[in-house]
Amino acid sequence: MQLDRIKNLVAEVLKTSREVEEWRNDYDPASQEWYTLINLAQTAESLVLSLPVEMLPEAEWRWVSTSEYAAVDEILDALKEAGK
């Protein structure tokens, strides 16, 4: 039950952040409040998309390619080498 609640909240955050992005494309009053709202929406979207995939609504799941896995492995190897 808790996981379903998280998925629903994530879906709401994503819906709201995408609405703000649409408004951004149609309307820009160039006020500080507007830029703060845009920044908040982008940060919230980034935060929820960094959650484990199990916490995302199924509509947000995506297939990860083998090249993405390979790139992550290369980055981890490089970090390991740099830490030695």
N, CA and C of each residue as an Amber inpcrd file, in Angstrom:
protein
   252
   0.8110000  -1.1970000   0.0000000   0.0000000   0.0000000   0.0000000
   0.8580000   1.2670000   0.0000000   1.9160000   1.2890000   0.7910000
   2.7810000   2.4650000   0.8620000   3.4260000   2.7480000  -0.4960000
   3.8260000   1.6930000  -1.1920000   4.4560000   1.8720000  -2.4990000
   3.4680000   2.4750000  -3.5000000   2.2110000   2.0670000  -3.4380000
   1.1920000   2.6420000  -4.3170000   1.0040000   4.1290000  -4.0220000
   1.0480000   4.5040000  -2.7650000   0.9140000   5.9080000  -2.3780000
   2.0860000   6.7210000  -2.9390000   3.2880000   6.1660000  -2.8370000
   4.4700000   6.8470000  -3.3780000   4.3360000   7.0210000  -4.8790000
   3.9090000   5.9650000  -5.5780000   3.7380000   6.0460000  -7.0310000
   2.7310000   7.1260000  -7.4110000   1.6380000   7.2240000  -6.6420000
   0.6310000   8.2420000  -6.9300000   1.1800000   9.6510000  -6.6970000
   1.9400000   9.8250000  -5.6270000   2.5410000  11.1310000  -5.3560000
   3.5650000  11.5020000  -6.4240000   4.3600000  10.5390000  -6.8580000
   5.3310000  10.7770000  -7.9250000   4.6030000  11.1920000  -9.2020000
   3.5230000  10.5050000  -9.5200000   2.7510000  10.8440000 -10.7190000
   2.2190000  12.2750000 -10.6360000   1.7590000  12.6910000  -9.4620000
   1.2650000  14.0570000  -9.2820000   2.3790000  15.0870000  -9.4570000
   3.5470000  14.8170000  -8.8900000   4.6800000  15.7360000  -9.0350000
   5.0600000  15.8670000 -10.5010000   5.1400000  14.7450000 -11.2070000
   5.5070000  14.7810000 -12.6240000   4.4590000  15.5150000 -13.4500000
   3.1990000  15.2890000 -13.1470000   2.1220000  15.9760000 -13.8670000
   2.2360000  17.4880000 -13.6730000   2.4460000  17.9070000 -12.4370000
   2.5510000  19.3360000 -12.1400000   3.7830000  19.9550000 -12.7840000
   4.9140000  19.2680000 -12.6970000   6.1350000  19.8300000 -13.2830000
   6.0100000  19.9370000 -14.8000000   5.3170000  19.0120000 -15.4210000
   5.1300000  19.0710000 -16.8700000   4.1430000  20.1700000 -17.2700000
   3.1620000  20.4410000 -16.4030000   2.2560000  21.5670000 -16.6480000
   3.0310000  22.8820000 -16.6030000   3.9060000  23.0140000 -15.6160000
   4.7220000  24.2160000 -15.5100000   5.5890000  24.3700000 -16.7570000
   6.1360000  23.2750000 -17.2430000   6.9700000  23.3330000 -18.4550000
   6.1450000  23.7800000 -19.6650000   4.9060000  23.3040000 -19.7640000
   4.0310000  23.7480000 -20.8590000   3.7400000  25.2380000 -20.7350000
   3.4480000  25.6850000 -19.5170000   3.1950000  27.1130000 -19.3020000
   4.4210000  27.9240000 -19.6640000   5.5860000  27.3760000 -19.3620000
   6.8370000  28.0760000 -19.6600000   6.9570000  28.3350000 -21.1580000
   6.5290000  27.3610000 -21.9480000   6.6160000  27.5040000 -23.4030000
   5.6030000  28.5150000 -23.9440000   4.4680000  28.6630000 -23.2520000
   3.4000000  29.5380000 -23.7300000   3.4230000  30.9350000 -23.1190000
   4.0160000  31.0490000 -21.9230000   3.8880000  32.2860000 -21.1720000
   5.1130000  32.4820000 -20.2980000   5.7170000  33.6290000 -20.3830000
   6.8880000  33.9160000 -19.5620000   6.8280000  35.3710000 -19.1070000
   6.3310000  35.6170000 -17.8930000   6.2210000  36.9940000 -17.4250000
   7.5610000  37.6000000 -16.9970000   8.6260000  36.8020000 -17.0140000
   9.9720000  37.2730000 -16.6700000  10.0530000  37.8380000 -15.2560000
   9.3030000  37.2560000 -14.3410000   9.3850000  37.6870000 -12.9440000
  10.2310000  36.6930000 -12.1600000  10.7620000  37.1150000 -11.0530000
  11.5720000  36.2390000 -10.2160000  10.7450000  35.0660000  -9.6900000
   9.4900000  35.3210000  -9.3710000   8.6110000  34.2480000  -8.8850000
   8.4230000  33.1770000  -9.9470000   8.2890000  33.6140000 -11.1900000
   8.1080000  32.6760000 -12.3020000   9.3340000  31.7800000 -12.4510000
  10.5150000  32.3780000 -12.4010000  11.7420000  31.5890000 -12.5330000
  11.9270000  30.6460000 -11.3420000  11.4810000  31.0720000 -10.1700000
  11.5340000  30.2030000  -8.9920000  10.6090000  29.0060000  -9.1710000
   9.4160000  29.2430000  -9.6940000   8.4700000  28.1540000  -9.9560000
   9.0360000  27.1690000 -10.9670000   9.6320000  27.6720000 -12.0210000
  10.2260000  26.7980000 -13.0380000  11.3530000  25.9690000 -12.4300000
  12.2090000  26.6150000 -11.6490000  13.3140000  25.9060000 -11.0070000
  12.7950000  24.8350000 -10.0530000  11.7720000  25.1610000  -9.2830000
  11.1840000  24.1980000  -8.3560000  10.6090000  22.9920000  -9.1040000
   9.9120000  23.2550000 -10.1920000   9.3230000  22.1670000 -10.9790000
  10.4050000  21.2710000 -11.5710000  11.4570000  21.8700000 -12.1110000
  12.5400000  21.0740000 -12.6900000  13.2670000  20.2620000 -11.6220000
  13.4770000  20.8600000 -10.4710000  14.1520000  20.1540000  -9.3790000
  13.2920000  19.0000000  -8.8700000  12.0050000  19.2340000  -8.7170000
  11.0990000  18.1780000  -8.2470000  11.0570000  17.0190000  -9.2340000
  10.9860000  17.3370000 -10.5250000  10.9700000  16.2790000 -11.5410000
  12.2660000  15.4790000 -11.5080000  13.3720000  16.1620000 -11.4100000
  14.6690000  15.4870000 -11.3460000  14.7630000  14.5830000 -10.1250000
  14.2630000  15.0830000  -9.0100000  14.2980000  14.3100000  -7.7700000
  13.4670000  13.0420000  -7.8740000  12.2330000  13.1410000  -8.3510000
  11.3990000  11.9410000  -8.4120000  11.8990000  10.9590000  -9.4580000
  12.5180000  11.4490000 -10.5320000  13.0340000  10.5280000 -11.5400000
  14.3300000   9.8500000 -11.1030000  14.9000000  10.3090000 -10.0000000
  16.0900000   9.6390000  -9.4610000  15.7210000   8.5390000  -8.4680000
  14.4470000   8.3850000  -8.1880000  14.0020000   7.3090000  -7.3060000
  14.1870000   5.9510000  -7.9880000  14.2630000   4.8860000  -7.1930000
  14.3130000   3.5470000  -7.8050000  13.0910000   3.3320000  -8.6970000
  13.2940000   2.6270000  -9.7750000  12.2290000   2.4430000 -10.7700000
  10.9700000   1.8410000 -10.1490000  11.1140000   1.0540000  -9.1030000
   9.9520000   0.4440000  -8.4610000   9.0310000   1.4810000  -7.8360000
   9.5530000   2.6700000  -7.5820000   8.7510000   3.7210000  -6.9640000
   8.0950000   4.6320000  -7.9880000   8.4100000   4.4320000  -9.2530000
   7.8370000   5.2500000 -10.3120000   6.5600000   4.6080000 -10.8430000
   5.6170000   5.4260000 -11.2970000   4.4490000   4.8520000 -11.9670000
   4.9180000   4.1000000 -13.2140000   4.2420000   3.0540000 -13.5620000
   4.6700000   2.2310000 -14.6980000   4.7960000   3.0350000 -15.9850000
   3.9990000   4.0810000 -16.1310000   4.0730000   4.9110000 -17.3410000
   5.4200000   5.6110000 -17.4700000   6.1620000   5.7300000 -16.3760000
   7.4580000   6.4000000 -16.3830000   8.6300000   5.4350000 -16.5290000
   8.3610000   4.1420000 -16.5010000   9.4360000   3.1660000 -16.6610000
   9.9400000   3.2250000 -18.0870000  11.2140000   2.9770000 -18.2610000
  11.7590000   2.9140000 -19.6160000  12.8090000   1.8210000 -19.6690000
  13.0070000   1.3190000 -20.8560000  13.9940000   0.2810000 -21.0880000
  15.3750000   0.9100000 -21.0800000  16.3030000   0.2790000 -20.3850000
  17.6830000   0.7650000 -20.3360000  18.5020000  -0.0880000 -21.2900000
  19.1980000   0.5700000 -22.2060000  19.9560000  -0.1480000 -23.2230000
  21.2560000  -0.7140000 -22.6530000  21.8020000  -1.6830000 -23.3480000
  23.0710000  -2.2700000 -22.9170000  24.1940000  -1.2440000 -23.0010000
  24.0950000  -0.2920000 -23.9190000  25.1300000   0.7410000 -24.0110000
  25.0940000   1.6650000 -22.7940000  23.9050000   1.8940000 -22.2380000
  23.8190000   2.6990000 -21.0150000  24.4660000   1.9660000 -19.8410000
  24.1950000   0.6660000 -19.7400000  24.8370000  -0.1240000 -18.6850000
  26.3570000  -0.1060000 -18.8640000  26.8120000  -0.2430000 -20.1070000
  28.2510000  -0.2420000 -20.3770000  28.8700000   1.1090000 -20.0070000
  28.1750000   2.1890000 -20.3120000  28.6840000   3.5170000 -19.9810000
  28.7950000   3.7010000 -18.4720000  27.8000000   3.2320000 -17.7490000
  27.8490000   3.3250000 -16.2840000  29.0010000   2.4830000 -15.7460000
  29.2050000   1.2880000 -16.2920000  30.3240000   0.4510000 -15.8630000
  31.6590000   1.1510000 -16.1020000  31.8000000   1.8090000 -17.2510000
  33.0340000   2.5390000 -17.5490000  33.2560000   3.6840000 -16.5670000
  32.2000000   4.4000000 -16.2590000  32.3190000   5.5020000 -15.3000000
  32.7020000   4.9860000 -13.9270000  32.0780000   3.8960000 -13.4970000
  32.4140000   3.3260000 -12.1880000  33.8630000   2.8300000 -12.1480000
  34.3220000   2.2110000 -13.2300000  35.7060000   1.7640000 -13.2970000
  36.6660000   2.9510000 -13.2340000  36.3470000   4.0180000 -13.9510000
  37.1920000   5.2130000 -13.9510000  37.2350000   5.8420000 -12.5610000
  36.0970000   5.8810000 -11.8890000  36.0680000   6.4220000 -10.5230000
  36.8830000   5.5570000  -9.5670000  36.7950000   4.2610000  -9.7610000
  37.5490000   3.3510000  -8.9050000  39.0520000   3.5610000  -9.1080000
  39.4590000   3.7100000 -10.3620000  40.8650000   3.9440000 -10.6760000
  41.3360000   5.2910000 -10.1200000  40.4840000   6.2990000 -10.2340000
  40.8560000   7.6330000  -9.7510000  40.9900000   7.6600000  -8.2260000
  40.2600000   6.7680000  -7.5640000  40.2960000   6.7260000  -6.1120000
  41.4920000   5.9750000  -5.5520000  42.2480000   5.3110000  -6.3970000
  43.4040000   4.5240000  -5.9220000  44.5980000   5.3950000  -5.6680000
